């Protein structure tokens, strides 16, 4: 797939003249400044074990078993979480686990992938417009929260944007693009499949025009891509074989509150495409999330003149020519987006097929326009002014990305330590699902049910998890000790973690859990002032910090 421009690859979009390749020091500066942005953004939390991306608690927690085989005995959640993580991510963490624990590595990997994203976008910018454009495009990765927001945690989705950028860069550079599909299939299949289709569209156009010339590299690339698709198919089939799938259909979500605004995840009805294509991407360009609607609008208004005047400085004809090879990428992702909306949710969430390519496209276009503005307003003032502008962008990026997609659970550290010290490694613990995500991860104990792993869209999993949640809340808020005993016996629970705050009028009047459980909890507790688990004479307490306590219910059920 040779789509590069051997004769004009170094013609600048801004001057229309040939420019020499950038000095090697550019790459070193790009690497160093990107690392600086990451350290300013996430460095403060690198050594705090309780400061993590929230989804680490559903995808990576069980990997601590590799450091201690006695941890996390087989259970519904452990089996599902392990099957849910893509094979490439599992292999990478398994390789590194003996050196760095998986929780700590998730933070390191975030930094590596973020810097890789910056350098890859810089490479794309260099191909599209030259040296100035490359710096401006990389600056957009520093300044747009989307990239680090999705990379944070080092999860499967963390590979989506960097591997898409790798594919685009290779597509613009030569015949290696299809090798990226192999990595995508192993790490993040819903990016790999559209890129596989994009390669087919590109080669189909060449075949139609009589320009397709198969070579060993071309054959090897397609074999690698097919291996990536096979890996994606196998991973999905494995989840189905274990009984956790398939994904629900859109029709199945109708009338079910767990899929609505107050449910586990608001995915039905499907959002207006305008939100996916315009609103959500530009919400991350303007300062909407940081300072509100007014500030977001003001920043976009202030940005508009720079973009307009910058665009006028760009060679439009050359830009369109440089972007032409990417039509197949846009078409492939658009086709998957339309298909995902038509057969939701068989192809997972439709927005996944537009948010990554669109944010990459917007970053590139914004970078190109801002490079044009630089050529008019900053460049005439000399190299020092340019260097100062780049440093300012890095510092501003570090400030804007500060703690994006990180959550600090340090307030539960005492409880996690108490649970770990008071229970055996094989214990099954039940507690409020929103509390158990943290306990399961940092106390390293099995949980009966958690919020993050309440994947209502995975039909097989939800069919098994729903009765657990119903049984737990019935026992948790019961006034009869016999209900607690029956619950422990039915689900082989060893301990129940109790937080008295969950029984307060304030907590129950708010949103005790996502719907339909929230409404059910309010109904069963209306007018109730006595709760069995709060009766210390019936259930002796093991202090667990923060006013919380454990109840040992092993004696209430026969030994297994």
N, C-alpha and C positions, 0 to 999 in steps of 0.2 A: 504494500500500500504506500506508494511513493507520492506524497502530496506536498512535499516541501518545494521551495522555490530556489533552486540552485543559483539562479542568476541574480535574484534581488533579495535574498534572505536578510541582507544587512542594510537594505535601503530604509532609512528612517521614515516613519509615518509623518514626522513633524517637519522635516526639512526636504524630503523627497530626494535626498542625496545619499550616496553610499557612506556608511560609517564603519570603521574598523571594529572587530570583535572587542567586547569589553575587556578590560584588564583582569587578570586572575584575582586581583585584590577585591574586585567587586563581589565575587562569590564569598570570599572570607568575611567581608563586611556584611553581606546579606545574611550569612549564617550567624554571625555574632549579634547583629541587631535583632534578628528573629528570636534568638535565644534570650536576649534581653527582654523582649516584649513578653515572652512566656514567663520568665522569672518575675517580672513585675506583676504579671497577671495571677500566676498560681504559686509563685515561689514561697510566699508566706505560709502556705498550707502544706508544703511538700513533706514536712517532718511532723505534722500533726496527724496521727493515724486515724482520727475520727473525722477529719475533713476530707470528704470524698464526693465523687459524683453519686447522686442518689441511685442510679441504676446499677452501680457496682454491687449493690445489695441483692439484686436478683440474678445477675449473670456471672459474677466472679466469686462470690462468697465461698461456694463449695470447693473451689480450687485449693483452699487451705488444707483439704484432705491430703493433698500430695505431700505436705510437710509433716502430717501426722495421720497415718492411715486409720486411726481409731475415731477420727472426727467424721461427722456427717454420715452415719450409717444409712443404707438405702431407704429412701422414703419417696413419697409422691413428688414433693417439691424438689428434692435433690435430683431425682431422675429427670424431671422435666427441665430444670435449669441446665443440667449437663447436656441434654439433647438440644436445648434451645440455642446454645452457643455454637457458632459456626466452627467447622473443623480447623480452619487456619488459625483462628484465635485460640482455640484450645491447645493446638500444637505449640504455638508461640509461648503461651504462658507455662505450659508443661516443661518446655525447654529451660525457661528462666527461673522457674519455681525454686530449685535448689539454691540459687544465688540470691534472689530477692523474692520476698513473699508476694503473692498475687495482688494484695491490696496496695502495697507500696509500688509494685511495678506498674499498676494502672496509672499512677501519677507520672512516673518516668516515661511510660509509653505515650502518654498525652503530650508531653513536651517534644518527644521525638517526632510524632506525627504532625504536630503543629508546625514545627520547623520545616519538616518535609513539605507540608502544604505550602508554606511561604516560598520555599525554593522552587517548587514545581510551578507555581503560579508566576514566579519571576521568569522561569524558563519559557513559559507560554507567552508572557509579555514581550520577552526578547524576540521570539519568533514572529510575533504579530507586528511589533512596532519599533524595536530597537532598544537601546540602553535606557533612555529616559522612561519609556513605557514600561519596561521591566520593573524599574524601581516603583513607579506609581501603582502598578498592579499589585505588587507585593505589599505596598503600603495599605491597600484596601483590605488585604487579609489581616493586617494588624488592626485595622480600625473597624471591621465589621464583625460583630459578636457571633454571627452564624457559625463560622468555622470552628472556633474553639468551643462553642457551645455543644456542637455535635461530636467533636473530637474528645472532649473531656470524659475521663473514665477509662479510656483505652478499650472500649467495647467494640463489638462488631461494627456498629455504625460509625465508630471513629475512623474506620478505614475507608468509608464511602467517598468522602470528598477528596482525600489525597489520592486514592486509586483512580478516581475519575479524572483528576488533574493529570495524573501520570498517563492515562490513556490518551487524553487530548494532546499532551505534549508529544507523545510518541507518534500520534496521528499526524501532527504537523511536522515532525522531524524525519520520518522515514517509514520503514516497513515493520516496525516492532510493536505496533499498537495492540495486536491481538494477543501478545504474550501477557499484557496487563489483564486480559479477561480471565486468564488462569488464576491470578492472584485474587481478582474480584470474586470468582466463583468459590474460592476457598474461604475468603474472609467476609464478603458482603454480597450475597447472590443477587439481591434486587438492584444492584448497580451493574453486575456482570451480564445479566440477561439483556438489558437494553444496549449495552456496548457490543455484545455479540451481534445483535440485530444491526447496529450501526455499521459494523464491519461488513455485514452482508449487503447493506444498502450501498456502501461505498464501492465495493467490488462489483456489485450489480451494475452500477452506473458505468464503471470502467469496461465491463464486459459488453454492455450495450454500445459503447463508443469504440469498441475494438482496441482498447488500451490495456487490457488485463494481460499481463505476462507472468504466469506462475513461475516462481523460483523456489529454491530450497528454503529460503527464508519465509516465503509466503506460505508454503506447505507446513513448515514447522509452526508458524504462527497460528494457523487454523487448527492444527492438531492440539496445540496448547490451549486454544480457546475452547475446543470441544471437551478437553479434559476439565476445564473450569466449569462448563455447563454440566458435565457429568457429576462433578463434585457437588454442585448446587442441587441437582436432582436427587442425589443420594442422601444429602443432609435432610431434605424435605421428606423423602420416603422414610427415613429412619424415625423422624418424629411421628409420622403416621403409624408406622409399625408398632411403636410403643404405646399407641392409643391416646396421644395427646391432641391430635388433629381430627378433622380438618378445620380450617378457619370458617367462621360463620359466614353466611350469606347476608346481603343487605336486607333481604326479606325477613330473615330471622331476627333482626334487631328491632323491627317495628313493634312499638308498644312495650318494649323492655327497658325499664328505667336505667339499668346498668350501662346502657349505651348512650344515654342522653346527657344533658348538661350537668346533672348532679350525679352521674354514674362514675364508673371506674375510669372511663376515657370517653370523651365526647366525640364519637365517630359517626353518629347517625342523628339526623340526616347528613348527607355529604355536604361539605361547605360549598359555597359559590366559588367557581373557578377564579373569579376576580381576587378572592382572598389568597389563593395559592400563587397566582402569577404576579400580583402587584402588592397587595396589602402587607402580607407577611414578609416578603423580601425587603420592602422599603421601611418596614417597621424596624428592621435591623440596620438601616442606613441612617435614618434620622434618630434623634435621641428620645424616642418615644418611651421605651421601657425604663430608661434612666430617670427622666424628668417629667414624663407625662405627655399628653397630646399636644399642648401648646408648644412646648419645647421641640417636640418632634417636627411639627409643621414649620416652625421658625428655622430649624437647621436645614430642612429641605429647601425652603425659600432662599436662604443664604447660599446654599450650595448651587442652586440653579444657574445663576449668572456665570459662575466659574465653569460649569459643565457646558453651557452654551458657547461661551467664548473659546473654551478649550476645544470643543468639537469643530469649530470653524478653522482651527489651526491644523487640523488633521487632514491628510490626503485621503479623501473619502473613497475614491476609486481603488486605491491601493489597499485600504482597510477592508473593503468588501471582498477584494481578491484574496486577501489573507484569511478572511473568515469563511470563505466558500467551502473549504474541506470539512467544516464543522456542521454543515447542513444535515449530514446523515446522523450525527449525534443528537441534534435537536429533534429531528423527525422520529428517531427511534424512541427517545424518552417520551415524546408527545403521544406516540402510538400506545406505549405502555400505560401512560396516564389515562388515556381515553378508555383503554381496555379495562384498567383497574376500576374505573368508575362504573363501567357497564356490568362487570361481574364482581363487584365488591362483595366480599373482601378476599376473593380467591387469590388475587395477586398482591395481597396485603394492602396497606393503606395507600390510596392513590397519590397523596401528596409527596410520598417518598420519591416518586418518579419525576417531580418537577423541582423540589426544593434544592436538590444538589446541583443539577445543571444550571438552573436559573440563577442561583446565588453566585456560582462561578462565572456565568456570563455577565451578570451585573457588575461583579468585581472587576472583570476585564474591561468592560465598557466604561465604567467610572474611572478606572485607572488610565485608560486611553485619553478620556476627556480631560482629566486633571493633568496629565502630562502635557496636553496641548496648552492648558492654562499656564503651566510652569514655563513653557517655552516663550510665552508672551510676557509674563509678569515677574518671573524669578530669574530665569536664565540670564537676562541682560545684566543682572547685578553680580554675576560671577560665581565661581565654584563654591566659595564659602557660604553664600546665601543658599545654594542648593543643598550643601551638606547640612546646614542648620535646619532646613526644611525637612530633610529626611530624618534627622535626629528628633525633631519635634514630633513628627508622625509616629516614630517608635515610642516616644514617651507618652504621647496621647493614647496610642493603642494600648500600652501597658495599663494606663489608668482606666480606660474604658472597659477593658477585658478583666479587670480586677475581680477575682473570685467568681467569674461567670461559670455557671453550671456546677459550682461547688457548694456543698452543704456541710455545716459543722455540727456533728452530733456529740460534742464533748459533754453536753449537759446530761447525757446518759452513760457516761463513762463509769460512774460509781455503780450503777445498776448492772451494766455489762460485766464488770469485774465480780460483783457479788453473785450473779447467776453462774458464771464460770466456776467460781470457787465452791459453790454450794451444790452443784449437780454433776453427775458422772457424764463422761463424754458421749455416752449412748443415749442420754435422756431425750425424751420427746416433751417439749414444752409448749403449752398453749397460752396465749395471751392476746390482748387486742392486736389485730393484724398490723396496724400502723406502728406499734411499738416493737413488734416481733421482727420487723425487717432489720432493725439495728441490733437487737439482741442476737438474732441468728448469725449476723455477720461478725460481731465483735465478741460475743460470748462463745461463739463457735459451737452452738448447740442446735439440734434439729427443732424446727418450729412446725406446728400443726398447720398453720395458715398465715400468710403475710399479705400485706397490701400490694407490694410491688409484683408479686407472683400471682396475683389474682387476675390472670389474663382471661377476661371474659370472652375474648374473641377466639380463643383456642377451644373448640367445642368439647373435645375429649377431656382436656384438663378441667374445664369449668364444670362438666358433669360430675366430676369426682370431688372438686373443691367446694362446690355449692353446699352440699349437705354438711360438710365440715364446718363451714362458717355459720350455717343455720344452727347446728348443734352447739357450737361454741357460744354464740350470743344468747341462746336460750339458757344455757347453764350459767354463764357469766352473770347474767342479770336475774337469775332465779332467786326466789326466797326460800326454796326447799332444798336442803342439803342432798336429798335423794336424787335430784336432777343433776347435781354436780357429780355424784358417784356414777350415775348412769352414763353421763358424758365421758368420764375418764375410762370407764369399762369399754364403751363402744369404740372409742378411738385410740385406745392404748396410750393414754396421756400419763406422763409421770409427774409433771409439775404444772401448776397454773400460776402465771405471773399476774399479779393483781395491782392495779394502780387505782387507789381510792378516788382520784380525780375523775375517773371515768364514770363514777356514780353520782357526781355532783349535779345539781340542778342546772348549773351553767353549761356544763359539758353536754348533758342530755338535751337541753333546749336548743343547742346549736346544730351541729352536724356530726352525730356520733360515728357515722361511717357512710360510705357511699350508698346510693340507692340501689335496690329497694331495702337494704338492711337498716339504713338510718330511720326510715319510717317505721319499720317493724320494731326496732329498739324503743322508739318513742311510745309506740302503742303498748308494748309489754311492760314498760316502766311507769306509765302514767298513773300517778297516785300511789306508787309503791315507795315505801320508806325503809323497808327492811330487805337486805340482800344477804343470801346465805354465805357468800365468800367473805363478807365483812364481819361475820360472826366468829370472833377469835376462839370462842369456846368450842365451836364445831370444827373449825379449821385452824390449827396452830400455824403461826406465821414464822417464816424465815426472812429476816430483814434483807431488802435488796436495794437500799439506797434511794434517796429522793422521795421517801414516804411510801415507796412500793414494797411489795413483799411477795415471796413465793409460798405456795401451798403445795405440800407433798401429798399427792393423791395416789401414790403407788399402792397403799394399803387398801384403797377402795375398790380395787379390781384384782382379779386372780392373776397370779404370776403367769407370764407367757413363756 
